Amino acid sequence: MYEKTYPNKRFKLTLQFLQKHIDISESILDLGIKNPFSDIMITEGYAVENTKGEDLDENQSALKTSSAEVVTAFEIFEHLLSPYEILKSIKANKLVISVPLKLWFAPAYRSKTDMRDRHYHEFEDWQLDWLLEKTGWIIKDKQQWTNPVNKLGIRPILRRFIPRYYIVYAERA
């Protein structure tokens, strides 16, 4: 997925947010297969276990059996059909989740070659907040940031000013 590009700004801000709320002594279950950001968390001293690539819409056993104190979900919930079920299945008491925000000037993302690399949900910040609250989470902190690109055009200009990513730290109610 990151063969040609590496989201340095997003990874840097995500790490800063994680370090603000999660101590390295707390174990983490990171939803999704091992990825470059999992490696960054491990390099920074976190004990990270990833899910194994199972379809989390169909199989939440990793969430139900994990003894991790924290669950992280970085840019995965937009790919799931039922994030409600996943959020209800989490046993941990802390959650750090980030999603790309819906952009009025861009269509929902859909890879034509990878069935799993498609966005079923395009969240607005209030939608994710509501989903978390409805599933028993209390939002303690949140942040948004832009994703500028070095291209010419109306959309690249808009990307400099309109937030693209949303991250939330929540605790079980």
C-alpha positions as a Markdown table, in Angstrom:
| # | Residue | x | y | z |
|---|---|---|---|---|
| 1 | Met | 0.0 | 0.0 | 0.0 |
| 2 | Tyr | 2.9 | 2.4 | 0.7 |
| 3 | Glu | 5.1 | 1.3 | -2.1 |
| 4 | Lys | 5.5 | 4.8 | -3.6 |
| 5 | Thr | 4.2 | 7.2 | -0.9 |
| 6 | Tyr | 4.6 | 7.3 | 2.9 |
| 7 | Pro | 2.2 | 9.5 | 4.9 |
| 8 | Asn | 4.8 | 11.1 | 7.0 |
| 9 | Lys | 2.6 | 14.0 | 8.3 |
| 10 | Arg | -0.2 | 11.6 | 9.2 |
| 11 | Phe | 2.1 | 9.2 | 11.0 |
| 12 | Lys | 3.9 | 11.9 | 12.9 |
| 13 | Leu | 0.6 | 13.5 | 14.1 |
| 14 | Thr | -0.9 | 10.1 | 14.9 |
| 15 | Leu | 2.2 | 9.1 | 17.0 |
| 16 | Gln | 2.1 | 12.4 | 18.9 |
| 17 | Phe | -1.6 | 11.9 | 19.7 |
| 18 | Leu | -1.0 | 8.3 | 20.8 |
| 19 | Gln | 1.9 | 9.3 | 23.0 |
| 20 | Lys | -0.2 | 12.0 | 24.6 |
| 21 | His | -2.8 | 9.5 | 25.8 |
| 22 | Ile | -1.2 | 6.0 | 25.9 |
| 23 | Asp | 1.7 | 5.0 | 28.1 |
| 24 | Ile | 4.2 | 2.6 | 26.6 |
| 25 | Ser | 3.5 | 0.2 | 29.5 |
| 26 | Glu | 0.0 | -0.4 | 28.1 |
| 27 | Ser | -0.5 | -3.2 | 25.7 |
| 28 | Ile | -2.1 | -2.5 | 22.3 |
| 29 | Leu | -4.3 | -4.5 | 20.0 |
| 30 | Asp | -4.0 | -2.7 | 16.6 |
| 31 | Leu | -6.9 | -3.6 | 14.3 |
| 32 | Gly | -5.7 | -4.7 | 10.9 |
| 33 | Ile | -2.7 | -6.6 | 9.8 |
| 34 | Lys | 0.8 | -5.5 | 10.7 |
| 35 | Asn | 1.7 | -2.3 | 8.8 |
| 36 | Pro | 4.2 | 0.5 | 8.7 |
| 37 | Phe | 2.5 | 2.4 | 11.6 |
| 38 | Ser | 2.5 | -0.8 | 13.7 |
| 39 | Asp | 6.3 | -0.9 | 13.2 |
| 40 | Ile | 6.5 | 2.7 | 14.3 |
| 41 | Met | 4.6 | 2.0 | 17.5 |
| 42 | Ile | 6.9 | -0.9 | 18.2 |
| 43 | Thr | 10.0 | 1.2 | 17.5 |
| 44 | Glu | 8.7 | 3.7 | 20.0 |
| 45 | Gly | 8.4 | 1.1 | 22.7 |
| 46 | Tyr | 4.8 | 0.0 | 22.6 |
| 47 | Ala | 3.8 | -3.7 | 22.9 |
| 48 | Val | 1.6 | -4.1 | 19.8 |
| 49 | Glu | -0.3 | -7.1 | 18.6 |
| 50 | Asn | -2.2 | -6.9 | 15.3 |
| 51 | Thr | -5.3 | -8.8 | 14.1 |
| 52 | Lys | -4.5 | -11.4 | 11.5 |
| 53 | Gly | -6.4 | -10.2 | 8.5 |
| 54 | Glu | -9.7 | -11.8 | 9.4 |
| 55 | Asp | -12.9 | -10.0 | 8.2 |
| 56 | Leu | -13.7 | -8.1 | 11.4 |
| 57 | Asp | -17.3 | -7.6 | 10.2 |
| 58 | Glu | -17.8 | -11.4 | 10.3 |
| 59 | Asn | -15.3 | -12.4 | 13.1 |
| 60 | Gln | -14.7 | -10.3 | 16.2 |
| 61 | Ser | -13.0 | -13.1 | 18.2 |
| 62 | Ala | -9.7 | -11.3 | 18.3 |
| 63 | Leu | -11.4 | -8.4 | 20.0 |
| 64 | Lys | -13.2 | -10.6 | 22.5 |
| 65 | Thr | -10.2 | -12.7 | 23.5 |
| 66 | Ser | -7.5 | -10.0 | 23.5 |
| 67 | Ser | -6.2 | -8.9 | 26.9 |
| 68 | Ala | -4.8 | -5.7 | 25.5 |
| 69 | Glu | -5.5 | -2.6 | 27.5 |
| 70 | Val | -5.8 | -0.4 | 24.5 |
| 71 | Val | -7.3 | -0.9 | 21.0 |
| 72 | Thr | -6.1 | 1.2 | 18.1 |
| 73 | Ala | -7.9 | 1.5 | 14.8 |
| 74 | Phe | -6.1 | 3.7 | 12.3 |
| 75 | Glu | -7.9 | 4.2 | 9.1 |
| 76 | Ile | -9.7 | 0.9 | 9.2 |
| 77 | Phe | -13.3 | 1.8 | 10.2 |
| 78 | Glu | -14.2 | 3.3 | 6.9 |
| 79 | His | -13.5 | -0.1 | 5.3 |
| 80 | Leu | -15.9 | -2.0 | 7.6 |
| 81 | Leu | -19.6 | -2.5 | 7.0 |
| 82 | Ser | -20.5 | -2.7 | 10.7 |
| 83 | Pro | -18.2 | -0.6 | 12.9 |
| 84 | Tyr | -21.0 | -0.6 | 15.5 |
| 85 | Glu | -20.4 | -4.4 | 16.2 |
| 86 | Ile | -16.7 | -4.0 | 16.4 |
| 87 | Leu | -16.9 | -1.1 | 18.9 |
| 88 | Lys | -19.4 | -3.1 | 21.0 |
| 89 | Ser | -17.0 | -6.2 | 21.0 |
| 90 | Ile | -13.9 | -4.4 | 22.3 |
| 91 | Lys | -13.0 | -5.5 | 25.8 |
| 92 | Ala | -10.3 | -2.9 | 26.4 |
| 93 | Asn | -11.1 | 0.3 | 28.2 |
| 94 | Lys | -9.2 | 2.6 | 26.0 |
| 95 | Leu | -9.5 | 3.3 | 22.3 |
| 96 | Val | -7.6 | 5.4 | 19.8 |
| 97 | Ile | -9.3 | 5.6 | 16.4 |
| 98 | Ser | -8.7 | 7.7 | 13.3 |
| 99 | Val | -10.6 | 8.0 | 10.1 |
| 100 | Pro | -10.4 | 10.0 | 6.9 |
| 101 | Leu | -13.1 | 12.6 | 6.8 |
| 102 | Lys | -15.7 | 12.8 | 4.1 |
| 103 | Leu | -14.7 | 15.6 | 1.6 |
| 104 | Trp | -17.5 | 17.3 | -0.3 |
| 105 | Phe | -15.2 | 17.7 | -3.3 |
| 106 | Ala | -14.0 | 14.1 | -3.6 |
| 107 | Pro | -15.9 | 10.9 | -4.1 |
| 108 | Ala | -15.6 | 7.9 | -1.7 |
| 109 | Tyr | -12.4 | 6.0 | -2.2 |
| 110 | Arg | -12.6 | 2.7 | -4.1 |
| 111 | Ser | -9.8 | 0.6 | -5.4 |
| 112 | Lys | -10.6 | -1.2 | -8.6 |
| 113 | Thr | -8.1 | -4.0 | -7.9 |
| 114 | Asp | -8.3 | -4.7 | -4.2 |
| 115 | Met | -11.8 | -5.6 | -2.7 |
| 116 | Arg | -10.6 | -4.8 | 0.8 |
| 117 | Asp | -9.2 | -1.4 | -0.1 |
| 118 | Arg | -12.6 | 0.4 | -0.4 |
| 119 | His | -14.4 | 2.9 | 1.8 |
| 120 | Tyr | -17.8 | 1.8 | 2.8 |
| 121 | His | -18.2 | 4.7 | 5.2 |
| 122 | Glu | -17.0 | 8.3 | 4.6 |
| 123 | Phe | -17.3 | 9.8 | 8.1 |
| 124 | Glu | -18.0 | 13.3 | 9.2 |
| 125 | Asp | -16.6 | 14.0 | 12.6 |
| 126 | Trp | -20.0 | 14.1 | 14.3 |
| 127 | Gln | -20.9 | 10.7 | 12.8 |
| 128 | Leu | -17.9 | 9.0 | 14.4 |
| 129 | Asp | -18.6 | 10.9 | 17.7 |
| 130 | Trp | -22.1 | 9.6 | 17.7 |
| 131 | Leu | -21.1 | 6.1 | 16.8 |
| 132 | Leu | -18.6 | 6.0 | 19.7 |
| 133 | Glu | -21.1 | 7.5 | 22.2 |
| 134 | Lys | -23.8 | 5.0 | 21.1 |
| 135 | Thr | -21.5 | 2.1 | 21.6 |
| 136 | Gly | -20.5 | 3.1 | 25.2 |
| 137 | Trp | -17.4 | 5.2 | 24.7 |
| 138 | Ile | -16.7 | 8.6 | 26.2 |
| 139 | Ile | -14.6 | 10.9 | 24.0 |
| 140 | Lys | -11.7 | 12.4 | 26.0 |
| 141 | Asp | -9.8 | 14.2 | 23.2 |
| 142 | Lys | -10.0 | 14.6 | 19.5 |
| 143 | Gln | -8.0 | 16.3 | 16.7 |
| 144 | Gln | -8.2 | 17.0 | 13.0 |
| 145 | Trp | -5.6 | 17.8 | 10.4 |
| 146 | Thr | -5.2 | 18.5 | 6.7 |
| 147 | Asn | -3.5 | 16.5 | 4.0 |
| 148 | Pro | -2.0 | 18.9 | 1.5 |
| 149 | Val | -0.7 | 17.5 | -1.8 |
| 150 | Asn | 1.9 | 19.1 | -4.1 |
| 151 | Lys | -0.2 | 19.3 | -7.2 |
| 152 | Leu | -2.0 | 22.1 | -9.0 |
| 153 | Gly | -5.7 | 22.5 | -9.1 |
| 154 | Ile | -8.8 | 23.3 | -7.1 |
| 155 | Arg | -8.8 | 20.1 | -5.0 |
| 156 | Pro | -5.1 | 20.4 | -4.0 |
| 157 | Ile | -5.8 | 23.9 | -2.8 |
| 158 | Leu | -8.8 | 22.8 | -0.8 |
| 159 | Arg | -6.8 | 20.0 | 0.7 |
| 160 | Arg | -4.5 | 22.6 | 2.3 |
| 161 | Phe | -7.4 | 24.1 | 4.3 |
| 162 | Ile | -10.0 | 21.4 | 4.8 |
| 163 | Pro | -9.3 | 18.7 | 7.4 |
| 164 | Arg | -8.9 | 15.2 | 6.0 |
| 165 | Tyr | -8.1 | 13.1 | 9.1 |
| 166 | Tyr | -9.9 | 12.9 | 12.4 |
| 167 | Ile | -8.4 | 11.1 | 15.5 |
| 168 | Val | -10.2 | 10.4 | 18.8 |
| 169 | Tyr | -9.1 | 9.1 | 22.2 |
| 170 | Ala | -12.0 | 7.5 | 24.1 |
| 171 | Glu | -12.5 | 5.5 | 27.2 |
| 172 | Arg | -15.2 | 2.9 | 28.0 |
| 173 | Ala | -18.2 | 4.5 | 29.8 |
